[in-house]
Amino acid sequence: MKTIRVRYFALLREQRGQEEELVQTGAATPAELYRELAGRHRLTLPEARLRVAINEEFGSWTAPLCADDRVAFIPPVAGG
C-alpha cells in the first residue's frame, strides 16, 4: 500500500464533496486508482472524458504510481 494525494476538479470535486484527499491504495496506475475511487465515491465520469496529471504534469493513465505521488483527475471544462 502507498499513500497518494488526490485532487479533484470541477464535477468530480462536486461529486466527491472535497477538493483533495490522501488515499491509501494498492493501485499501480492512475487508471486503477480512478476505478477504485469512482467505485468508492460514485464518481460518474468515465476515464475517457478525463485527463490525469501526476506530480503536476499531464501524464498517462498507465504510468506507474509511486508513494507520495500527487494525482489530479481533470474533467473537461466549458468556457471561452
VENHU-V14995 format. One record per residue. NEAR is the number of other C-alpha atoms within 12 Angstrom. D_LAST is the distance of its C-alpha to the last C-alpha in Angstrom with 2 decimals. Layout:
near = {NEAR | NEAR}
d_last = {D_LAST | D_LAST}
This chain:
near = {14 | 19 | 21 | 30 | 28 | 34 | 31 | 33 | 27 | 22 | 23 | 32 | 25 | 19 | 19 | 25 | 17 | 17 | 21 | 20 | 19 | 21 | 24 | 20 | 25 | 20 | 26 | 24 | 27 | 37 | 29 | 21 | 38 | 40 | 24 | 21 | 32 | 23 | 15 | 14 | 20 | 19 | 26 | 22 | 28 | 20 | 26 | 17 | 15 | 28 | 27 | 32 | 30 | 31 | 23 | 17 | 16 | 18 | 23 | 23 | 26 | 18 | 22 | 19 | 31 | 23 | 22 | 18 | 29 | 29 | 39 | 35 | 43 | 30 | 25 | 18 | 13 | 7 | 4 | 3}
d_last = {41.33 | 38.78 | 36.43 | 32.69 | 30.06 | 27.19 | 23.76 | 21.55 | 17.84 | 15.83 | 17.89 | 20.68 | 21.13 | 21.49 | 23.94 | 25.90 | 26.04 | 25.69 | 23.53 | 26.30 | 29.80 | 32.70 | 33.89 | 37.32 | 36.99 | 38.89 | 35.81 | 36.06 | 32.47 | 28.96 | 29.28 | 32.51 | 31.12 | 28.14 | 30.59 | 32.90 | 30.32 | 28.79 | 32.35 | 33.23 | 30.22 | 29.29 | 25.82 | 24.55 | 21.97 | 23.76 | 23.76 | 22.32 | 18.93 | 18.96 | 19.04 | 21.90 | 22.48 | 26.05 | 27.00 | 23.47 | 23.09 | 21.58 | 24.69 | 26.49 | 27.31 | 30.91 | 31.24 | 34.18 | 33.60 | 35.85 | 36.98 | 34.75 | 31.64 | 28.26 | 26.13 | 22.57 | 21.16 | 17.38 | 15.83 | 12.61 | 9.73 | 7.12 | 3.72 | 0.00}
